[in-house]
Amino acid sequence: MVSLPKRWADRVSVTNGTNVGITIRPDGTLIITPDISSPSPSKKQLDVTGKHGEP
C-alpha cells in the first residue's frame, strides 16, 4: 500500500484501489504513473520495512 499526494491523485483521477504504474530508476527512485500501458500488469511487492528517507 502506498499513500499518494491527494492533489496529484485528484488531478490524474487516481482513487482508492486504482492500479498505477511504478518504474524503478537505476538510482533507486520511483516514478509513479497514473496509466498502466501494458494490458496485463505484473504485480510485485516492494519491502520498505526499516527503510527511512533522507533527512
N, CA, C and O atoms as a GROMACS GRO file, in nm:
protein
  220
    1MET      N    1   0.085  -0.116   0.000
    1MET     CA    2   0.000   0.000   0.000
    1MET      C    3   0.090   0.123   0.000
    1MET      O    4   0.190   0.129   0.071
    2VAL      N    5   0.053   0.220  -0.079
    2VAL     CA    6   0.128   0.344  -0.090
    2VAL      C    7   0.031   0.461  -0.078
    2VAL      O    8  -0.077   0.457  -0.137
    3SER      N    9   0.069   0.563  -0.005
    3SER     CA   10  -0.010   0.686   0.002
    3SER      C   11   0.045   0.783  -0.100
    3SER      O   12   0.166   0.800  -0.113
    4LEU      N   13  -0.046   0.847  -0.172
    4LEU     CA   14  -0.007   0.944  -0.274
    4LEU      C   15  -0.062   1.082  -0.238
    4LEU      O   16  -0.163   1.092  -0.168
    5PRO      N   17   0.004   1.188  -0.286
    5PRO     CA   18  -0.048   1.323  -0.260
    5PRO      C   19  -0.190   1.340  -0.317
    5PRO      O   20  -0.214   1.309  -0.434
    6LYS      N   21  -0.282   1.387  -0.235
    6LYS     CA   22  -0.422   1.399  -0.274
    6LYS      C   23  -0.442   1.487  -0.397
    6LYS      O   24  -0.518   1.451  -0.486
    7ARG      N   25  -0.375   1.600  -0.402
    7ARG     CA   26  -0.392   1.690  -0.518
    7ARG      C   27  -0.354   1.620  -0.648
    7ARG      O   28  -0.425   1.630  -0.748
    8TRP      N   29  -0.243   1.548  -0.646
    8TRP     CA   30  -0.199   1.475  -0.765
    8TRP      C   31  -0.300   1.367  -0.801
    8TRP      O   32  -0.340   1.355  -0.916
    9ALA      N   33  -0.341   1.288  -0.702
    9ALA     CA   34  -0.436   1.180  -0.726
    9ALA      C   35  -0.567   1.234  -0.783
    9ALA      O   36  -0.622   1.175  -0.876
   10ASP      N   37  -0.617   1.344  -0.728
   10ASP     CA   38  -0.739   1.405  -0.781
   10ASP      C   39  -0.719   1.452  -0.925
   10ASP      O   40  -0.807   1.433  -1.009
   11ARG      N   41  -0.605   1.514  -0.952
   11ARG     CA   42  -0.578   1.570  -1.086
   11ARG      C   43  -0.571   1.461  -1.192
   11ARG      O   44  -0.614   1.483  -1.305
   12VAL      N   45  -0.516   1.344  -1.156
   12VAL     CA   46  -0.500   1.237  -1.256
   12VAL      C   47  -0.603   1.126  -1.240
   12VAL      O   48  -0.591   1.020  -1.300
   13SER      N   49  -0.705   1.152  -1.158
   13SER     CA   50  -0.817   1.059  -1.138
   13SER      C   51  -0.774   0.923  -1.081
   13SER      O   52  -0.827   0.819  -1.122
   14VAL      N   53  -0.680   0.924  -0.989
   14VAL     CA   54  -0.641   0.802  -0.918
   14VAL      C   55  -0.719   0.799  -0.788
   14VAL      O   56  -0.714   0.893  -0.709
   15THR      N   57  -0.791   0.689  -0.766
   15THR     CA   58  -0.869   0.674  -0.644
   15THR      C   59  -0.827   0.546  -0.572
   15THR      O   60  -0.745   0.470  -0.624
   16ASN      N   61  -0.882   0.524  -0.455
   16ASN     CA   62  -0.852   0.406  -0.377
   16ASN      C   63  -0.874   0.280  -0.462
   16ASN      O   64  -0.982   0.261  -0.518
   17GLY      N   65  -0.773   0.195  -0.470
   17GLY     CA   66  -0.783   0.071  -0.546
   17GLY      C   67  -0.741   0.081  -0.692
   17GLY      O   68  -0.736  -0.020  -0.761
   18THR      N   69  -0.711   0.203  -0.739
   18THR     CA   70  -0.667   0.221  -0.878
   18THR      C   71  -0.527   0.164  -0.895
   18THR      O   72  -0.439   0.191  -0.813
   19ASN      N   73  -0.505   0.088  -1.001
   19ASN     CA   74  -0.371   0.040  -1.032
   19ASN      C   75  -0.290   0.154  -1.094
   19ASN      O   76  -0.342   0.231  -1.175
   20VAL      N   77  -0.166   0.163  -1.056
   20VAL     CA   78  -0.076   0.264  -1.113
   20VAL      C   79   0.051   0.194  -1.161
   20VAL      O   80   0.082   0.083  -1.118
   21GLY      N   81   0.122   0.260  -1.250
   21GLY     CA   82   0.250   0.207  -1.296
   21GLY      C   83   0.362   0.257  -1.207
   21GLY      O   84   0.363   0.374  -1.168
   22ILE      N   85   0.456   0.170  -1.174
   22ILE     CA   86   0.572   0.209  -1.094
   22ILE      C   87   0.697   0.165  -1.168
   22ILE      O   88   0.712   0.048  -1.201
   23THR      N   89   0.786   0.260  -1.193
   23THR     CA   90   0.913   0.232  -1.258
   23THR      C   91   1.024   0.261  -1.159
   23THR      O   92   1.028   0.367  -1.097
   24ILE      N   93   1.116   0.166  -1.144
   24ILE     CA   94   1.232   0.185  -1.056
   24ILE      C   95   1.348   0.229  -1.142
   24ILE      O   96   1.390   0.158  -1.233
   25ARG      N   97   1.401   0.348  -1.114
   25ARG     CA   98   1.514   0.402  -1.189
   25ARG      C   99   1.644   0.346  -1.134
   25ARG      O  100   1.648   0.298  -1.021
   26PRO      N  101   1.752   0.351  -1.213
   26PRO     CA  102   1.882   0.296  -1.168
   26PRO      C  103   1.931   0.354  -1.036
   26PRO      O  104   2.001   0.286  -0.961
   27ASP      N  105   1.895   0.480  -1.007
   27ASP     CA  106   1.940   0.540  -0.882
   27ASP      C  107   1.850   0.504  -0.763
   27ASP      O  108   1.871   0.551  -0.652
   28GLY      N  109   1.748   0.420  -0.788
   28GLY     CA  110   1.659   0.375  -0.681
   28GLY      C  111   1.533   0.456  -0.664
   28GLY      O  112   1.445   0.417  -0.588
   29THR      N  113   1.522   0.570  -0.732
   29THR     CA  114   1.400   0.649  -0.721
   29THR      C  115   1.287   0.581  -0.797
   29THR      O  116   1.310   0.503  -0.889
   30LEU      N  117   1.164   0.613  -0.756
   30LEU     CA  118   1.046   0.554  -0.819
   30LEU      C  119   0.973   0.660  -0.901
   30LEU      O  120   0.965   0.776  -0.863
   31ILE      N  121   0.921   0.617  -1.014
   31ILE     CA  122   0.833   0.701  -1.096
   31ILE      C  123   0.696   0.635  -1.092
   31ILE      O  124   0.682   0.519  -1.130
   32ILE      N  125   0.596   0.709  -1.047
   32ILE     CA  126   0.460   0.657  -1.039
   32ILE      C  127   0.377   0.725  -1.146
   32ILE      O  128   0.372   0.848  -1.153
   33THR      N  129   0.312   0.645  -1.230
   33THR     CA  130   0.231   0.698  -1.338
   33THR      C  131   0.087   0.654  -1.322
   33THR      O  132   0.061   0.543  -1.275
   34PRO      N  133  -0.008   0.741  -1.359
   34PRO     CA  134  -0.149   0.706  -1.341
   34PRO      C  135  -0.198   0.602  -1.441
   34PRO      O  136  -0.301   0.539  -1.416
   35ASP      N  137  -0.130   0.584  -1.551
   35ASP     CA  138  -0.174   0.489  -1.653
   35ASP      C  139  -0.080   0.371  -1.658
   35ASP      O  140   0.041   0.385  -1.643
   36ILE      N  141  -0.136   0.255  -1.680
   36ILE     CA  142  -0.055   0.135  -1.700
   36ILE      C  143  -0.071   0.099  -1.846
   36ILE      O  144  -0.181   0.066  -1.891
   37SER      N  145   0.038   0.106  -1.921
   37SER     CA  146   0.028   0.086  -2.065
   37SER      C  147   0.016  -0.060  -2.105
   37SER      O  148  -0.038  -0.090  -2.211
   38SER      N  149   0.064  -0.152  -2.023
   38SER     CA  150   0.053  -0.293  -2.060
   38SER      C  151  -0.085  -0.345  -2.021
   38SER      O  152  -0.138  -0.307  -1.917
   39PRO      N  153  -0.145  -0.431  -2.103
   39PRO     CA  154  -0.280  -0.479  -2.075
   39PRO      C  155  -0.289  -0.569  -1.952
   39PRO      O  156  -0.394  -0.573  -1.888
   40SER      N  157  -0.182  -0.640  -1.918
   40SER     CA  158  -0.187  -0.726  -1.800
   40SER      C  159  -0.063  -0.701  -1.714
   40SER      O  160   0.036  -0.773  -1.726
   41PRO      N  161  -0.070  -0.599  -1.628
   41PRO     CA  162   0.047  -0.566  -1.546
   41PRO      C  163   0.082  -0.677  -1.449
   41PRO      O  164  -0.006  -0.748  -1.399
   42SER      N  165   0.210  -0.690  -1.424
   42SER     CA  166   0.252  -0.788  -1.324
   42SER      C  167   0.250  -0.721  -1.187
   42SER      O  168   0.265  -0.599  -1.175
   43LYS      N  169   0.233  -0.802  -1.086
   43LYS     CA  170   0.232  -0.748  -0.950
   43LYS      C  171   0.365  -0.782  -0.885
   43LYS      O  172   0.416  -0.893  -0.900
   44LYS      N  173   0.420  -0.684  -0.813
   44LYS     CA  174   0.542  -0.704  -0.738
   44LYS      C  175   0.524  -0.640  -0.602
   44LYS      O  176   0.449  -0.544  -0.587
   45GLN      N  177   0.592  -0.694  -0.505
   45GLN     CA  178   0.585  -0.639  -0.370
   45GLN      C  179   0.717  -0.571  -0.340
   45GLN      O  180   0.823  -0.628  -0.363
   46LEU      N  181   0.710  -0.449  -0.290
   46LEU     CA  182   0.827  -0.372  -0.255
   46LEU      C  183   0.834  -0.365  -0.104
   46LEU      O  184   0.747  -0.305  -0.040
   47ASP      N  185   0.937  -0.425  -0.045
   47ASP     CA  186   0.952  -0.427   0.101
   47ASP      C  187   1.037  -0.308   0.145
   47ASP      O  188   1.156  -0.303   0.116
   48VAL      N  189   0.975  -0.215   0.214
   48VAL     CA  190   1.047  -0.097   0.264
   48VAL      C  191   1.055  -0.100   0.417
   48VAL      O  192   1.076   0.004   0.480
   49THR      N  193   1.039  -0.217   0.475
   49THR     CA  194   1.047  -0.231   0.620
   49THR      C  195   1.183  -0.183   0.670
   49THR      O  196   1.286  -0.228   0.621
   50GLY      N  197   1.183  -0.094   0.766
   50GLY     CA  198   1.305  -0.045   0.824
   50GLY      C  199   1.379   0.058   0.740
   50GLY      O  200   1.488   0.101   0.777
   51LYS      N  201   1.322   0.098   0.628
   51LYS     CA  202   1.386   0.198   0.542
   51LYS      C  203   1.337   0.337   0.583
   51LYS      O  204   1.221   0.355   0.618
   52HIS      N  205   1.427   0.433   0.577
   52HIS     CA  206   1.393   0.570   0.612
   52HIS      C  207   1.439   0.661   0.500
   52HIS      O  208   1.541   0.634   0.437
   53GLY      N  209   1.367   0.768   0.475
   53GLY     CA  210   1.404   0.864   0.372
   53GLY      C  211   1.521   0.949   0.416
   53GLY      O  212   1.563   0.944   0.532
   54GLU      N  213   1.572   1.028   0.324
   54GLU     CA  214   1.680   1.121   0.354
   54GLU      C  215   1.628   1.225   0.453
   54GLU      O  216   1.512   1.265   0.445
   55PRO      N  217   1.712   1.269   0.548
   55PRO     CA  218   1.666   1.370   0.645
   55PRO      C  219   1.644   1.505   0.580
   55PRO      O  220   1.605   1.600   0.648
   0.00000   0.00000   0.00000
